[in-house]
Amino acid sequence: MPAPLTIVLALYPGVTHLDFTGPHQVLCRLPGATVIAASETGAPINADGLTFANLSRLADIESCDVICVPGGLGCTAAMNDAAFMHQIKRLAGDARYVTSVCTGSLILAAAGLLKGKRAACHWAWRDLLPLFGAIVDDGRVVRDGHIITGGGVTAGIDFALTLAAEIAGAEVAQTIQLSLEYAPAPPFDAGRPETAPLEVLARVKALMAPMQAERRAAAMRAAS
């Protein structure tokens, strides 16, 4: 029988649901795994118009083998929430793997967990990582010791398969991949700023521009 494995997904208001539902779909199929979705108070969380209920309370979780922090528009508010951040630091303290998806790495960084560590993040926000002493890595999945971080949103599935292979072996990870028929073949090569058409990149940057100053200010508050 596989050894019991506790995986905690730490949620907060404004989280991006695919950041955690993608990894959840993979990790819940790991033999012996118990995957717990939790919020600071245990209250339901709104994520891009969907509400996730029946969540555990972070403080009620004694420890875990893996903590995963997803990203989302609410990440900068979360990193300035002292109660939430206390639980992240506590659970990460003795976890075998400390992980994130997308801008969840900013929360890990604000918790002081990424100093001197290489980390991935969504391409639009990874320039905030050095505020916390982290080293930007543009990889889709980045490992530095026991810390594994995924890039933006959909990278969470690649991250989860990487973690599954680390924990249970490549064959188990590939079995999960096949069972989910995960064989990406996007209709456009526009998923990275390096490959997207210039006009598309300009459009996305314009959409994100109003958030830039506010997010940087919030990140600087957390860093201080």
Secondary structure, DSSP 8 states (H G I E B T S, - for coil): ----EEEEEE--TTB-HHHHHHHHHHHTTSTTEEEEEEESSS--EEETTEEE-S-EEGGG----SEEEE--BTTHHHHHT-HHHHHHHHHHHHT-SEEEEETTHHHHHHHTT--TT-EE---TTTGGGGGGGT-EE---SEEEETTEEEE-STTHHHHHHHHHHHHHH-HHHHHHHHHHTT-----SSS-SSTTTS-HHHHHHHHHHHHHHHHHHHHHHHHHH-
